[in-house]
Each structure stands twice: as C-alpha cells, then as structure tokens.
Amino acid sequence: MDNNGIFNVLFRTKPAKMLIELRNSKSEIYASSLAKAIDCTYSHVVKILQEMHQAGLVNFEKHGRLKLLTLTKKGAEVADHLIQVRNLLQ
C-alpha cells in the first residue's frame, strides 16, 4: 500500500478512533473488543486492521483462537499525532 492509501485510511473517523483506542488501552485488546469500543462492526475493524498491519502500524499476536493487538513504534507515533490533532481541533 502506498503512502496515499494509508493516509486515506487514517483520516477517516473509525480508523483514527481505532489507533487512538489502541494507544490509550491499559489492558490487552482484541479486534472484537476494539469493535465494541468504537461502535463498529467486527468485519470492518478486521479489514482496517489488516491495512494498518500492512502499513506497519499494528501487530497481531496469537493467543489461542484470539489475536492480541499491539501498536508498533510507528503506530504509536501516528496515534500520538492523531491525539494532538484532535486536541488542537477541540
């Protein structure tokens, strides 16, 4: 995916909320719990997470049948910047 592709992904509401929710999470988080937290369907969350994984923003760690979500260093930096932009706009 080129840079324009991931830019278009991140500056939609749900994907931005996903990164911020992952950044602010104090415990383990899975796609199903992330979907509930941002009021989105599970299938949509998984699709966006796959794009974020390809862009190097999130990692998946298998725990039995579930995949634990973690931000990469790059993903955490992007989330921090999104938080700053959101705060500037409030």
Phi and psi in radians as a Rosetta constraint file:
Dihedral C 1 N 2 CA 2 C 2 CIRCULARHARMONIC -1.392 0.35
Dihedral N 2 CA 2 C 2 N 3 CIRCULARHARMONIC 2.995 0.35
Dihedral C 2 N 3 CA 3 C 3 CIRCULARHARMONIC -1.089 0.35
Dihedral N 3 CA 3 C 3 N 4 CIRCULARHARMONIC -0.629 0.35
Dihedral C 3 N 4 CA 4 C 4 CIRCULARHARMONIC -1.114 0.35
Dihedral N 4 CA 4 C 4 N 5 CIRCULARHARMONIC -0.648 0.35
Dihedral C 4 N 5 CA 5 C 5 CIRCULARHARMONIC -1.080 0.35
Dihedral N 5 CA 5 C 5 N 6 CIRCULARHARMONIC -0.849 0.35
Dihedral C 5 N 6 CA 6 C 6 CIRCULARHARMONIC -1.251 0.35
Dihedral N 6 CA 6 C 6 N 7 CIRCULARHARMONIC -0.550 0.35
Dihedral C 6 N 7 CA 7 C 7 CIRCULARHARMONIC -1.055 0.35
Dihedral N 7 CA 7 C 7 N 8 CIRCULARHARMONIC -0.775 0.35
Dihedral C 7 N 8 CA 8 C 8 CIRCULARHARMONIC -1.140 0.35
Dihedral N 8 CA 8 C 8 N 9 CIRCULARHARMONIC -0.555 0.35
Dihedral C 8 N 9 CA 9 C 9 CIRCULARHARMONIC -1.198 0.35
Dihedral N 9 CA 9 C 9 N 10 CIRCULARHARMONIC -0.821 0.35
Dihedral C 9 N 10 CA 10 C 10 CIRCULARHARMONIC -1.253 0.35
Dihedral N 10 CA 10 C 10 N 11 CIRCULARHARMONIC -0.528 0.35
Dihedral C 10 N 11 CA 11 C 11 CIRCULARHARMONIC -1.670 0.35
Dihedral N 11 CA 11 C 11 N 12 CIRCULARHARMONIC 0.558 0.35
Dihedral C 11 N 12 CA 12 C 12 CIRCULARHARMONIC -1.859 0.35
Dihedral N 12 CA 12 C 12 N 13 CIRCULARHARMONIC 2.703 0.35
Dihedral C 12 N 13 CA 13 C 13 CIRCULARHARMONIC -1.052 0.35
Dihedral N 13 CA 13 C 13 N 14 CIRCULARHARMONIC -0.939 0.35
Dihedral C 13 N 14 CA 14 C 14 CIRCULARHARMONIC -1.094 0.35
Dihedral N 14 CA 14 C 14 N 15 CIRCULARHARMONIC -0.833 0.35
Dihedral C 14 N 15 CA 15 C 15 CIRCULARHARMONIC -1.064 0.35
Dihedral N 15 CA 15 C 15 N 16 CIRCULARHARMONIC -0.669 0.35
Dihedral C 15 N 16 CA 16 C 16 CIRCULARHARMONIC -1.114 0.35
Dihedral N 16 CA 16 C 16 N 17 CIRCULARHARMONIC -0.758 0.35
Dihedral C 16 N 17 CA 17 C 17 CIRCULARHARMONIC -1.077 0.35
Dihedral N 17 CA 17 C 17 N 18 CIRCULARHARMONIC -0.639 0.35
Dihedral C 17 N 18 CA 18 C 18 CIRCULARHARMONIC -1.076 0.35
Dihedral N 18 CA 18 C 18 N 19 CIRCULARHARMONIC -0.834 0.35
Dihedral C 18 N 19 CA 19 C 19 CIRCULARHARMONIC -1.109 0.35
Dihedral N 19 CA 19 C 19 N 20 CIRCULARHARMONIC -0.739 0.35
Dihedral C 19 N 20 CA 20 C 20 CIRCULARHARMONIC -1.137 0.35
Dihedral N 20 CA 20 C 20 N 21 CIRCULARHARMONIC -0.724 0.35
Dihedral C 20 N 21 CA 21 C 21 CIRCULARHARMONIC -1.102 0.35
Dihedral N 21 CA 21 C 21 N 22 CIRCULARHARMONIC -0.737 0.35
Dihedral C 21 N 22 CA 22 C 22 CIRCULARHARMONIC -1.100 0.35
Dihedral N 22 CA 22 C 22 N 23 CIRCULARHARMONIC -0.704 0.35
Dihedral C 22 N 23 CA 23 C 23 CIRCULARHARMONIC -1.155 0.35
Dihedral N 23 CA 23 C 23 N 24 CIRCULARHARMONIC -0.685 0.35
Dihedral C 23 N 24 CA 24 C 24 CIRCULARHARMONIC -1.514 0.35
Dihedral N 24 CA 24 C 24 N 25 CIRCULARHARMONIC -0.105 0.35
Dihedral C 24 N 25 CA 25 C 25 CIRCULARHARMONIC -1.135 0.35
Dihedral N 25 CA 25 C 25 N 26 CIRCULARHARMONIC 2.289 0.35
Dihedral C 25 N 26 CA 26 C 26 CIRCULARHARMONIC -1.699 0.35
Dihedral N 26 CA 26 C 26 N 27 CIRCULARHARMONIC -0.133 0.35
Dihedral C 26 N 27 CA 27 C 27 CIRCULARHARMONIC -2.372 0.35
Dihedral N 27 CA 27 C 27 N 28 CIRCULARHARMONIC -3.112 0.35
Dihedral C 27 N 28 CA 28 C 28 CIRCULARHARMONIC -1.087 0.35
Dihedral N 28 CA 28 C 28 N 29 CIRCULARHARMONIC 2.495 0.35
Dihedral C 28 N 29 CA 29 C 29 CIRCULARHARMONIC -2.357 0.35
Dihedral N 29 CA 29 C 29 N 30 CIRCULARHARMONIC 2.417 0.35
Dihedral C 29 N 30 CA 30 C 30 CIRCULARHARMONIC -2.065 0.35
Dihedral N 30 CA 30 C 30 N 31 CIRCULARHARMONIC 2.880 0.35
Dihedral C 30 N 31 CA 31 C 31 CIRCULARHARMONIC -0.984 0.35
Dihedral N 31 CA 31 C 31 N 32 CIRCULARHARMONIC -0.702 0.35
Dihedral C 31 N 32 CA 32 C 32 CIRCULARHARMONIC -1.151 0.35
Dihedral N 32 CA 32 C 32 N 33 CIRCULARHARMONIC -0.718 0.35
Dihedral C 32 N 33 CA 33 C 33 CIRCULARHARMONIC -1.259 0.35
Dihedral N 33 CA 33 C 33 N 34 CIRCULARHARMONIC -0.565 0.35
Dihedral C 33 N 34 CA 34 C 34 CIRCULARHARMONIC -1.150 0.35
Dihedral N 34 CA 34 C 34 N 35 CIRCULARHARMONIC -0.714 0.35
Dihedral C 34 N 35 CA 35 C 35 CIRCULARHARMONIC -1.048 0.35
Dihedral N 35 CA 35 C 35 N 36 CIRCULARHARMONIC -0.744 0.35
Dihedral C 35 N 36 CA 36 C 36 CIRCULARHARMONIC -1.158 0.35
Dihedral N 36 CA 36 C 36 N 37 CIRCULARHARMONIC -0.717 0.35
Dihedral C 36 N 37 CA 37 C 37 CIRCULARHARMONIC -1.128 0.35
Dihedral N 37 CA 37 C 37 N 38 CIRCULARHARMONIC -0.581 0.35
Dihedral C 37 N 38 CA 38 C 38 CIRCULARHARMONIC -1.857 0.35
Dihedral N 38 CA 38 C 38 N 39 CIRCULARHARMONIC 0.142 0.35
Dihedral C 38 N 39 CA 39 C 39 CIRCULARHARMONIC 0.988 0.35
Dihedral N 39 CA 39 C 39 N 40 CIRCULARHARMONIC 1.086 0.35
Dihedral C 39 N 40 CA 40 C 40 CIRCULARHARMONIC -2.476 0.35
Dihedral N 40 CA 40 C 40 N 41 CIRCULARHARMONIC 2.769 0.35
Dihedral C 40 N 41 CA 41 C 41 CIRCULARHARMONIC -1.283 0.35
Dihedral N 41 CA 41 C 41 N 42 CIRCULARHARMONIC 2.642 0.35
Dihedral C 41 N 42 CA 42 C 42 CIRCULARHARMONIC -1.043 0.35
Dihedral N 42 CA 42 C 42 N 43 CIRCULARHARMONIC -0.785 0.35
Dihedral C 42 N 43 CA 43 C 43 CIRCULARHARMONIC -1.105 0.35
Dihedral N 43 CA 43 C 43 N 44 CIRCULARHARMONIC -0.653 0.35
Dihedral C 43 N 44 CA 44 C 44 CIRCULARHARMONIC -1.168 0.35
Dihedral N 44 CA 44 C 44 N 45 CIRCULARHARMONIC -0.732 0.35
Dihedral C 44 N 45 CA 45 C 45 CIRCULARHARMONIC -1.058 0.35
Dihedral N 45 CA 45 C 45 N 46 CIRCULARHARMONIC -0.790 0.35
Dihedral C 45 N 46 CA 46 C 46 CIRCULARHARMONIC -1.096 0.35
Dihedral N 46 CA 46 C 46 N 47 CIRCULARHARMONIC -0.733 0.35
Dihedral C 46 N 47 CA 47 C 47 CIRCULARHARMONIC -1.066 0.35
Dihedral N 47 CA 47 C 47 N 48 CIRCULARHARMONIC -0.816 0.35
Dihedral C 47 N 48 CA 48 C 48 CIRCULARHARMONIC -1.160 0.35
Dihedral N 48 CA 48 C 48 N 49 CIRCULARHARMONIC -0.698 0.35
Dihedral C 48 N 49 CA 49 C 49 CIRCULARHARMONIC -1.081 0.35
Dihedral N 49 CA 49 C 49 N 50 CIRCULARHARMONIC -0.644 0.35
Dihedral C 49 N 50 CA 50 C 50 CIRCULARHARMONIC -1.104 0.35
Dihedral N 50 CA 50 C 50 N 51 CIRCULARHARMONIC -0.717 0.35
Dihedral C 50 N 51 CA 51 C 51 CIRCULARHARMONIC -1.148 0.35
Dihedral N 51 CA 51 C 51 N 52 CIRCULARHARMONIC -0.697 0.35
Dihedral C 51 N 52 CA 52 C 52 CIRCULARHARMONIC -1.167 0.35
Dihedral N 52 CA 52 C 52 N 53 CIRCULARHARMONIC -0.648 0.35
Dihedral C 52 N 53 CA 53 C 53 CIRCULARHARMONIC -1.110 0.35
Dihedral N 53 CA 53 C 53 N 54 CIRCULARHARMONIC -0.769 0.35
Dihedral C 53 N 54 CA 54 C 54 CIRCULARHARMONIC -1.092 0.35
Dihedral N 54 CA 54 C 54 N 55 CIRCULARHARMONIC -0.539 0.35
Dihedral C 54 N 55 CA 55 C 55 CIRCULARHARMONIC -1.485 0.35
Dihedral N 55 CA 55 C 55 N 56 CIRCULARHARMONIC -0.023 0.35
Dihedral C 55 N 56 CA 56 C 56 CIRCULARHARMONIC 1.387 0.35
Dihedral N 56 CA 56 C 56 N 57 CIRCULARHARMONIC 0.468 0.35
Dihedral C 56 N 57 CA 57 C 57 CIRCULARHARMONIC -1.743 0.35
Dihedral N 57 CA 57 C 57 N 58 CIRCULARHARMONIC -0.505 0.35
Dihedral C 57 N 58 CA 58 C 58 CIRCULARHARMONIC -2.313 0.35
Dihedral N 58 CA 58 C 58 N 59 CIRCULARHARMONIC 2.716 0.35
Dihedral C 58 N 59 CA 59 C 59 CIRCULARHARMONIC -2.112 0.35
Dihedral N 59 CA 59 C 59 N 60 CIRCULARHARMONIC 2.662 0.35
Dihedral C 59 N 60 CA 60 C 60 CIRCULARHARMONIC -1.980 0.35
Dihedral N 60 CA 60 C 60 N 61 CIRCULARHARMONIC 2.335 0.35
Dihedral C 60 N 61 CA 61 C 61 CIRCULARHARMONIC -2.181 0.35
Dihedral N 61 CA 61 C 61 N 62 CIRCULARHARMONIC 2.083 0.35
Dihedral C 61 N 62 CA 62 C 62 CIRCULARHARMONIC -1.219 0.35
Dihedral N 62 CA 62 C 62 N 63 CIRCULARHARMONIC 2.302 0.35
Dihedral C 62 N 63 CA 63 C 63 CIRCULARHARMONIC -2.269 0.35
Dihedral N 63 CA 63 C 63 N 64 CIRCULARHARMONIC 1.509 0.35
Dihedral C 63 N 64 CA 64 C 64 CIRCULARHARMONIC 1.167 0.35
Dihedral N 64 CA 64 C 64 N 65 CIRCULARHARMONIC -2.149 0.35
Dihedral C 64 N 65 CA 65 C 65 CIRCULARHARMONIC -1.477 0.35
Dihedral N 65 CA 65 C 65 N 66 CIRCULARHARMONIC -0.238 0.35
Dihedral C 65 N 66 CA 66 C 66 CIRCULARHARMONIC -1.720 0.35
Dihedral N 66 CA 66 C 66 N 67 CIRCULARHARMONIC 2.695 0.35
Dihedral C 66 N 67 CA 67 C 67 CIRCULARHARMONIC -2.010 0.35
Dihedral N 67 CA 67 C 67 N 68 CIRCULARHARMONIC 2.059 0.35
Dihedral C 67 N 68 CA 68 C 68 CIRCULARHARMONIC -1.317 0.35
Dihedral N 68 CA 68 C 68 N 69 CIRCULARHARMONIC 2.383 0.35
Dihedral C 68 N 69 CA 69 C 69 CIRCULARHARMONIC -1.751 0.35
Dihedral N 69 CA 69 C 69 N 70 CIRCULARHARMONIC 2.365 0.35
Dihedral C 69 N 70 CA 70 C 70 CIRCULARHARMONIC -2.420 0.35
Dihedral N 70 CA 70 C 70 N 71 CIRCULARHARMONIC 2.589 0.35
Dihedral C 70 N 71 CA 71 C 71 CIRCULARHARMONIC -1.454 0.35
Dihedral N 71 CA 71 C 71 N 72 CIRCULARHARMONIC 2.506 0.35
Dihedral C 71 N 72 CA 72 C 72 CIRCULARHARMONIC -1.374 0.35
Dihedral N 72 CA 72 C 72 N 73 CIRCULARHARMONIC 3.054 0.35
Dihedral C 72 N 73 CA 73 C 73 CIRCULARHARMONIC -1.040 0.35
Dihedral N 73 CA 73 C 73 N 74 CIRCULARHARMONIC -0.775 0.35
Dihedral C 73 N 74 CA 74 C 74 CIRCULARHARMONIC -1.074 0.35
Dihedral N 74 CA 74 C 74 N 75 CIRCULARHARMONIC -0.744 0.35
Dihedral C 74 N 75 CA 75 C 75 CIRCULARHARMONIC -1.102 0.35
Dihedral N 75 CA 75 C 75 N 76 CIRCULARHARMONIC -0.696 0.35
Dihedral C 75 N 76 CA 76 C 76 CIRCULARHARMONIC -1.145 0.35
Dihedral N 76 CA 76 C 76 N 77 CIRCULARHARMONIC -0.688 0.35
Dihedral C 76 N 77 CA 77 C 77 CIRCULARHARMONIC -1.145 0.35
Dihedral N 77 CA 77 C 77 N 78 CIRCULARHARMONIC -0.747 0.35
Dihedral C 77 N 78 CA 78 C 78 CIRCULARHARMONIC -1.103 0.35
Dihedral N 78 CA 78 C 78 N 79 CIRCULARHARMONIC -0.769 0.35
Dihedral C 78 N 79 CA 79 C 79 CIRCULARHARMONIC -1.066 0.35
Dihedral N 79 CA 79 C 79 N 80 CIRCULARHARMONIC -0.731 0.35
Dihedral C 79 N 80 CA 80 C 80 CIRCULARHARMONIC -1.052 0.35
Dihedral N 80 CA 80 C 80 N 81 CIRCULARHARMONIC -0.730 0.35
Dihedral C 80 N 81 CA 81 C 81 CIRCULARHARMONIC -1.180 0.35
Dihedral N 81 CA 81 C 81 N 82 CIRCULARHARMONIC -0.686 0.35
Dihedral C 81 N 82 CA 82 C 82 CIRCULARHARMONIC -1.074 0.35
Dihedral N 82 CA 82 C 82 N 83 CIRCULARHARMONIC -0.709 0.35
Dihedral C 82 N 83 CA 83 C 83 CIRCULARHARMONIC -1.085 0.35
Dihedral N 83 CA 83 C 83 N 84 CIRCULARHARMONIC -0.748 0.35
Dihedral C 83 N 84 CA 84 C 84 CIRCULARHARMONIC -1.104 0.35
Dihedral N 84 CA 84 C 84 N 85 CIRCULARHARMONIC -0.754 0.35
Dihedral C 84 N 85 CA 85 C 85 CIRCULARHARMONIC -1.088 0.35
Dihedral N 85 CA 85 C 85 N 86 CIRCULARHARMONIC -0.797 0.35
Dihedral C 85 N 86 CA 86 C 86 CIRCULARHARMONIC -1.030 0.35
Dihedral N 86 CA 86 C 86 N 87 CIRCULARHARMONIC -0.772 0.35
Dihedral C 86 N 87 CA 87 C 87 CIRCULARHARMONIC -1.141 0.35
Dihedral N 87 CA 87 C 87 N 88 CIRCULARHARMONIC -0.644 0.35
Dihedral C 87 N 88 CA 88 C 88 CIRCULARHARMONIC -1.142 0.35
Dihedral N 88 CA 88 C 88 N 89 CIRCULARHARMONIC -0.559 0.35
Dihedral C 88 N 89 CA 89 C 89 CIRCULARHARMONIC -1.481 0.35
Dihedral N 89 CA 89 C 89 N 90 CIRCULARHARMONIC -0.157 0.35
